[in-house]
């Protein structure tokens, strides 16, 4: 068995909606994305990372996937 995680710069509302619609939500252990929610008939999306973005980074400032992957690997005791 393996673990399925989703790391996307989309948003959690969109991803959760697609997973539930296809009965896949129980197959995914973790979703990291920009937080999204419905509010007054509109979709509101915030940034996942809210701290300062390094100038040399090539990732968008809202979500650095490399940073999240590094955190996941550190939690698992792995490295690149």
C-alpha atoms as one frame of an Amber mdcrd trajectory, in Angstrom:
protein
   0.000   0.000   0.000   0.962   3.523  -0.685  -0.185   6.923   0.329  -1.825
   9.366  -2.083  -1.274  13.057  -1.498  -2.240  15.944  -3.734  -0.034  19.029
  -3.984  -1.583  21.611  -6.285  -1.627  25.359  -6.721  -5.334  25.161  -7.580
  -7.568  25.381  -4.477  -9.005  23.029  -1.872 -12.639  23.696  -2.785 -12.089
  22.649  -6.405  -9.998  19.585  -5.518 -12.369  18.411  -2.766 -15.356  18.851
  -5.094 -13.746  16.747  -7.842 -12.630  14.048  -5.387 -16.094  13.774  -3.797
 -17.885  13.767  -7.171 -15.778  10.784  -8.223 -15.904   9.005  -4.848 -12.136
   9.368  -4.469 -12.000  11.484  -1.309 -11.330   8.433   0.870  -8.370   7.458
  -1.358  -6.414  10.655  -0.709  -4.688  11.108   2.633  -3.686  14.760   2.280
  -4.453  17.739   0.052  -2.190  20.771   0.126  -3.473  23.629  -1.971  -4.622
  27.206  -1.677  -7.582  27.323   0.720 -10.842  27.837  -1.127 -14.385  28.282
   0.135 -17.771  29.327  -1.142 -18.988  32.623   0.223 -22.116  34.393  -0.930
 -22.202  32.481  -4.206 -18.566  33.247  -5.001 -15.426  31.181  -4.643 -12.876
  32.820  -2.338  -9.300  31.588  -2.660  -6.456  32.550  -0.347  -2.732  31.855
  -0.540  -1.393  28.705   1.114   1.904  30.396   1.981   1.430  33.791   3.549
   5.010  34.536   4.588   7.649  36.359   2.549   8.508  34.739  -0.780  12.222
  34.337  -1.617  13.239  36.593  -4.524  15.247  33.832  -6.239  12.350  31.356
  -6.192  10.763  30.388  -9.499   7.537  29.220  -7.855   4.458  31.406  -7.538
   4.302  33.195  -4.171   0.963  31.636  -3.210   2.320  28.057  -2.963   5.874
  26.765  -3.255   5.565  23.068  -4.085   9.274  22.437  -3.544   9.014  23.796
  -0.029   6.018  21.571   0.758   7.794  18.535  -0.731  10.851  19.284   1.424
   8.593  19.438   4.501   6.934  16.129   3.590  10.269  14.421   2.990  11.642
  15.762   6.281   8.592  14.348   8.085   9.209  10.962   6.484  12.957  11.051
   7.160  13.820  11.217   3.453  15.808  13.685   1.409  16.163  14.628  -2.251
